[in-house]
Amino acid sequence: MKKTILAIFSALLLTMLAACGGSDELETITFADAGWDSIKVHNYIAQTIIEEGYGFKTETTTGSTQATFQGLIEGDINVYTEVWTDNINPAYDEAIENEEIVKLSTNFADNVQGLYVPTYVIEGDEERGIEPMAPDLKTVEDLKKYPDVFEDPEDPDKGRILNGPSGWTVEEAISKKFETYGLDETMNNFIPGSDSALVADLVNHYEKGEPWVGYYWSPTWVTAKYDLTLLEEPEFDQDTWDETKGTAFPPNDVVVAVHKDFPEQAPDVTEFLKNYETSTELTETALKYMNENDMTAEEAGKWWMQEYEDVWTSWVSDDIAEKVKNALK
């Protein structure tokens, strides 16, 4: 009798453990929201397809790049739709090598980032009555010659360069560039508290036709809407980058990655995410529409799905596509 009870208990225990490790365990899929607009749009698109097409619940976890990526490694986050791989290396390569995460697709790989100025700073703008302010400005290193053009309102003896937001990985890289190029001799390294603060400063100066220099990247509604010039740096070289950051930013595949257990927990969703691919241009259309119409990322994502139905329906089967299209009506 005792042996029979023990056998039954063991069988039940094994069944429970198997259920815990299987795909049925995952009822809610958690996405990373690291704070910028494009990841919010891509999250909406992917979450809508997953909820309406595959029947999963979804949610997002908001935090810094480092915190959300660590959440992906640990399994608190299941899906990351925009991992800027080189911005978080070596952490990304180590997580792939250690099989803690899985890359499913490249969302887009035609992005750029670095220090920008409004093009009128270099070329002027006849329509707006703006004369060139730094006609010989070409490179990041040239910036140290122009503290008077980019005057820091809190320290008029020096210029001001806006870095990436506090807590972003690029902030450390740009701070290192200050040392490498000698920018700290004449320029202050200003670190804004958030992306919104950085954008507000850029827009304020641009609308007034005033000089501005700082970090930004594409795809964003900012680079889609405003005429900006990316300042030149030496061609990317891995050894130099690792040592001094004295080159252009590395080529940056922006990938869709998942926690290592996710492919077994949600195999059908995994197959969909393997097909998830856009571009800088496609992403910027949503971001520009979002800004021009004062919409949320979710509203812009819905508009994008309606406008670019041919793109996202190619990622899924016809029956899944029909479910999602009906839900978007």
C-alpha positions as CSV (number, residue, x, y, z in Angstrom):
1,M,0.0,0.0,0.0
2,K,2.8,2.4,1.0
3,K,4.6,1.6,-2.3
4,T,1.5,2.3,-4.3
5,I,0.9,5.6,-2.6
6,L,4.6,6.5,-3.1
7,A,4.4,5.6,-6.8
8,I,1.3,7.7,-7.2
9,F,2.9,10.6,-5.4
10,S,6.0,10.3,-7.5
11,A,4.0,10.3,-10.7
12,L,2.1,13.4,-9.7
13,L,5.3,15.2,-8.8
14,L,6.9,14.4,-12.1
15,T,3.7,15.6,-13.9
16,M,3.8,18.9,-12.0
17,L,7.5,19.4,-12.7
18,A,7.0,18.6,-16.4
19,A,4.2,21.2,-16.5
20,C,6.4,23.8,-14.8
21,G,9.1,23.3,-17.5
22,G,6.7,23.2,-20.5
23,S,5.2,25.7,-22.8
24,D,1.9,25.6,-20.9
25,E,3.4,27.4,-18.0
26,L,3.8,30.7,-19.7
27,E,0.5,32.6,-19.6
28,T,1.9,36.1,-19.8
29,I,4.8,37.2,-22.0
30,T,6.8,40.1,-20.5
31,F,8.5,42.6,-22.8
32,A,11.3,45.0,-22.0
33,D,10.6,48.7,-22.2
34,A,14.0,50.5,-21.9
35,G,12.4,53.9,-22.4
36,W,12.8,55.2,-26.0
37,D,9.9,55.6,-28.4
38,S,10.9,53.1,-31.1
39,I,11.0,50.2,-28.6
40,K,7.6,51.2,-27.4
41,V,6.2,51.1,-30.9
42,H,7.8,47.7,-31.7
43,N,6.5,46.4,-28.4
44,Y,3.0,47.4,-29.3
45,I,3.2,45.8,-32.7
46,A,4.6,42.5,-31.4
47,Q,2.3,42.4,-28.4
48,T,-0.8,43.0,-30.5
49,I,0.1,40.2,-32.8
50,I,0.9,37.9,-29.9
51,E,-2.3,38.8,-27.9
52,E,-4.8,38.8,-30.8
53,G,-3.1,36.1,-33.0
54,Y,-1.7,33.6,-30.5
55,G,-3.9,34.2,-27.4
56,F,-1.2,35.1,-24.9
57,K,-1.5,37.9,-22.4
58,T,1.4,40.4,-22.5
59,E,2.9,43.1,-20.3
60,T,5.9,45.3,-20.2
61,T,8.6,45.9,-17.6
62,T,10.2,49.4,-17.7
63,G,13.7,50.2,-16.6
64,S,17.2,51.2,-17.8
65,T,19.0,49.3,-20.6
66,Q,21.2,47.5,-18.1
67,A,18.3,46.6,-15.8
68,T,16.0,45.3,-18.5
69,F,18.7,43.4,-20.2
70,Q,19.6,41.7,-16.9
71,G,15.9,40.9,-16.5
72,L,16.1,39.2,-19.9
73,I,19.1,37.1,-18.8
74,E,17.4,36.1,-15.6
75,G,14.0,35.3,-17.1
76,D,12.0,38.1,-15.5
77,I,11.6,39.5,-19.0
78,N,10.8,37.1,-21.9
79,V,11.2,39.3,-25.0
80,Y,13.4,42.3,-26.0
81,T,12.4,43.8,-29.4
82,E,15.3,46.3,-29.6
83,V,18.6,45.0,-28.2
84,W,21.2,47.5,-29.5
85,T,23.9,44.8,-29.4
86,D,27.1,46.8,-29.6
87,N,25.9,49.4,-27.2
88,I,25.7,46.8,-24.4
89,N,28.7,44.7,-25.3
90,P,30.4,42.6,-23.9
91,A,27.3,41.8,-21.9
92,Y,25.3,40.8,-25.1
93,D,28.0,38.6,-26.5
94,E,28.6,36.9,-23.1
95,A,24.8,36.2,-22.7
96,I,24.7,34.7,-26.2
97,E,27.8,32.6,-25.6
98,N,26.6,31.4,-22.2
99,E,23.2,30.5,-23.8
100,E,21.3,32.8,-21.4
101,I,19.5,34.5,-24.2
102,V,18.6,33.6,-27.8
103,K,18.7,36.0,-30.8
104,L,15.7,35.4,-33.0
105,S,16.0,38.1,-35.7
106,T,17.5,41.4,-36.7
107,N,14.9,44.1,-36.3
108,F,16.9,46.6,-38.2
109,A,20.6,47.1,-39.0
110,D,20.7,50.4,-40.9
111,N,20.8,52.7,-37.9
112,V,23.4,55.4,-37.0
113,Q,24.3,57.2,-33.8
114,G,26.7,59.8,-32.6
115,L,27.0,63.6,-32.1
116,Y,24.8,65.7,-34.2
117,V,24.3,69.4,-35.0
118,P,21.5,71.1,-36.9
119,T,22.6,71.4,-40.5
120,Y,22.0,75.2,-40.4
121,V,24.9,75.4,-37.9
122,I,27.3,74.5,-40.7
123,E,25.4,75.6,-43.9
124,G,23.0,78.2,-42.6
125,D,19.4,78.4,-43.7
126,E,18.5,81.1,-46.2
127,E,14.7,80.6,-45.8
128,R,15.0,81.1,-42.0
129,G,17.5,83.9,-42.3
130,I,20.2,81.9,-40.5
131,E,23.8,82.5,-41.3
132,P,26.4,79.6,-41.0
133,M,27.8,79.6,-37.4
134,A,30.6,77.0,-37.8
135,P,31.1,76.6,-41.6
136,D,34.3,74.6,-41.1
137,L,32.8,72.1,-38.6
138,K,33.1,68.6,-39.8
139,T,34.3,66.3,-37.1
140,V,33.7,65.6,-33.4
141,E,37.2,66.6,-32.6
142,D,36.6,70.0,-34.4
143,L,34.0,70.8,-31.7
144,K,36.8,71.9,-29.2
145,K,37.4,74.9,-31.6
146,Y,33.8,76.2,-31.1
147,P,33.1,76.8,-27.4
148,D,31.8,80.2,-28.3
149,V,29.3,78.8,-30.8
150,F,27.9,76.2,-28.4
151,E,28.2,78.3,-25.3
152,D,27.2,76.7,-22.0
153,P,24.6,79.0,-20.4
154,E,25.8,77.9,-16.9
155,D,29.5,78.3,-17.7
156,P,29.9,80.9,-20.6
157,D,33.7,80.3,-20.7
158,K,33.1,76.8,-22.1
159,G,30.8,75.2,-24.7
160,R,28.2,72.5,-23.9
161,I,27.8,69.1,-25.6
162,L,24.8,67.1,-24.6
163,N,25.7,63.5,-23.9
164,G,23.3,60.5,-23.9
165,P,20.9,60.4,-20.9
166,S,22.0,59.3,-17.5
167,G,22.2,55.5,-17.2
168,W,22.5,54.8,-20.9
169,T,25.5,52.8,-22.1
170,V,26.4,55.4,-24.7
171,E,26.9,58.0,-22.0
172,E,30.1,56.2,-20.9
173,A,31.3,56.0,-24.5
174,I,30.8,59.7,-25.1
175,S,32.4,60.7,-21.8
176,K,35.5,58.7,-22.9
177,K,35.5,60.5,-26.3
178,F,35.8,63.8,-24.3
179,E,39.1,62.6,-23.1
180,T,40.3,61.1,-26.4
181,Y,39.5,64.1,-28.5
182,G,40.4,66.7,-25.9
183,L,36.9,68.1,-25.8
184,D,37.1,68.7,-22.1
185,E,39.6,71.4,-22.7
186,T,36.9,73.8,-24.0
187,M,33.6,72.0,-23.7
188,N,31.4,70.7,-20.8
189,N,30.0,67.2,-20.8
190,F,26.3,67.7,-20.0
191,I,24.4,64.6,-19.1
192,P,20.6,65.0,-19.3
193,G,18.3,63.0,-17.0
194,S,16.2,61.4,-19.8
195,D,15.6,61.1,-23.5
196,S,12.7,63.5,-23.2
197,A,15.0,66.2,-21.6
198,L,17.5,65.7,-24.4
199,V,14.8,66.0,-27.1
200,A,13.2,69.0,-25.5
201,D,16.6,70.8,-25.5
202,L,17.3,70.0,-29.1
203,V,13.8,71.0,-30.3
204,N,13.9,74.3,-28.3
205,H,17.2,75.3,-29.9
206,Y,16.2,74.1,-33.4
207,E,12.9,75.9,-33.5
208,K,14.7,79.1,-32.5
209,G,17.5,78.5,-35.0
210,E,20.1,78.4,-32.3
211,P,23.3,76.3,-32.2
212,W,23.1,72.9,-30.6
213,V,25.3,69.8,-30.4
214,G,24.6,66.5,-28.7
215,Y,24.0,62.8,-28.9
216,Y,21.2,61.3,-30.9
217,W,20.5,58.3,-33.1
218,S,18.2,56.9,-35.7
219,P,15.6,55.7,-36.1
220,T,13.7,58.4,-34.2
221,W,11.1,61.0,-35.1
222,V,13.7,63.7,-34.3
223,T,16.1,62.5,-37.1
224,A,13.1,62.0,-39.4
225,K,11.7,65.5,-38.9
226,Y,14.7,67.7,-38.4
227,D,17.7,68.4,-40.8
228,L,20.6,67.2,-38.7
229,T,24.2,66.5,-39.6
230,L,26.1,63.6,-38.0
231,L,29.7,64.8,-37.2
232,E,32.4,62.6,-38.6
233,E,34.8,60.4,-36.6
234,P,37.5,58.0,-37.8
235,E,36.2,54.8,-39.3
236,F,35.2,52.2,-36.7
237,D,38.1,50.0,-35.5
238,Q,37.4,47.5,-32.8
239,D,40.8,47.8,-31.0
240,T,40.7,51.6,-31.0
241,W,37.1,51.6,-29.9
242,D,37.9,49.2,-27.0
243,E,40.8,51.3,-25.9
244,T,39.8,54.9,-26.4
245,K,36.4,55.1,-28.1
246,G,38.1,57.3,-30.7
247,T,36.2,56.1,-33.7
248,A,32.7,56.2,-35.0
249,F,30.2,54.1,-33.1
250,P,30.4,50.4,-34.0
251,P,27.9,48.9,-36.5
252,N,24.9,48.1,-34.4
253,D,22.6,45.3,-35.2
254,V,19.4,45.9,-33.4
255,V,18.0,42.5,-32.6
256,V,14.9,40.7,-31.2
257,A,16.2,38.5,-28.4
258,V,14.4,36.2,-25.9
259,H,15.2,34.4,-22.7
260,K,16.8,31.0,-23.2
261,D,13.6,29.2,-22.1
262,F,11.2,31.1,-24.3
263,P,11.5,29.0,-27.5
264,E,10.2,26.0,-25.5
265,Q,7.6,28.0,-23.6
266,A,6.1,29.6,-26.7
267,P,7.3,27.9,-29.9
268,D,4.6,29.4,-32.2
269,V,5.4,32.9,-30.9
270,T,9.1,32.2,-31.3
271,E,8.6,31.3,-35.0
272,F,6.7,34.6,-35.5
273,L,9.5,36.6,-33.8
274,K,12.1,34.9,-36.0
275,N,10.4,36.7,-38.9
276,Y,10.2,40.1,-37.3
277,E,12.2,42.5,-39.4
278,T,11.8,46.2,-40.2
279,S,14.2,49.0,-41.1
280,T,15.2,52.5,-39.9
281,E,12.9,54.1,-42.6
282,L,9.9,51.9,-41.6
283,T,10.4,52.6,-37.9
284,E,10.8,56.3,-38.5
285,T,7.5,56.5,-40.3
286,A,5.7,55.5,-37.1
287,L,7.8,57.8,-35.0
288,K,7.3,60.8,-37.2
289,Y,3.5,60.2,-37.4
290,M,3.4,59.8,-33.6
291,N,5.1,63.2,-33.1
292,E,3.2,65.1,-35.8
293,N,-0.2,63.9,-34.6
294,D,0.6,64.1,-30.8
295,M,-0.1,60.4,-30.4
296,T,1.1,57.7,-28.0
297,A,3.4,55.0,-29.1
298,E,0.5,52.6,-29.0
299,E,-1.6,54.8,-31.2
300,A,1.3,55.2,-33.7
301,G,1.9,51.4,-33.6
302,K,-1.7,50.7,-34.5
303,W,-1.6,53.3,-37.4
304,W,1.6,51.6,-38.6
305,M,0.0,48.2,-38.6
306,Q,-2.9,49.5,-40.7
307,E,-0.6,51.4,-43.1
308,Y,2.0,48.6,-43.5
309,E,-0.2,45.6,-43.4
310,D,1.8,43.9,-46.1
311,V,4.9,44.0,-43.9
312,W,3.7,42.5,-40.7
313,T,1.4,40.0,-42.3
314,S,4.4,38.4,-44.0
315,W,5.7,37.5,-40.5
316,V,2.8,35.2,-39.7
317,S,0.4,32.7,-41.2
318,D,-2.7,33.7,-43.0
319,D,-5.0,32.6,-40.2
320,I,-3.0,34.5,-37.6
321,A,-3.0,37.6,-39.8
322,E,-6.8,37.5,-40.2
323,K,-7.3,37.4,-36.4
324,V,-5.1,40.4,-35.9
325,K,-6.6,42.4,-38.8
326,N,-10.1,41.8,-37.4
327,A,-8.9,43.0,-34.0
328,L,-7.5,46.2,-35.5
329,K,-10.7,47.2,-37.1
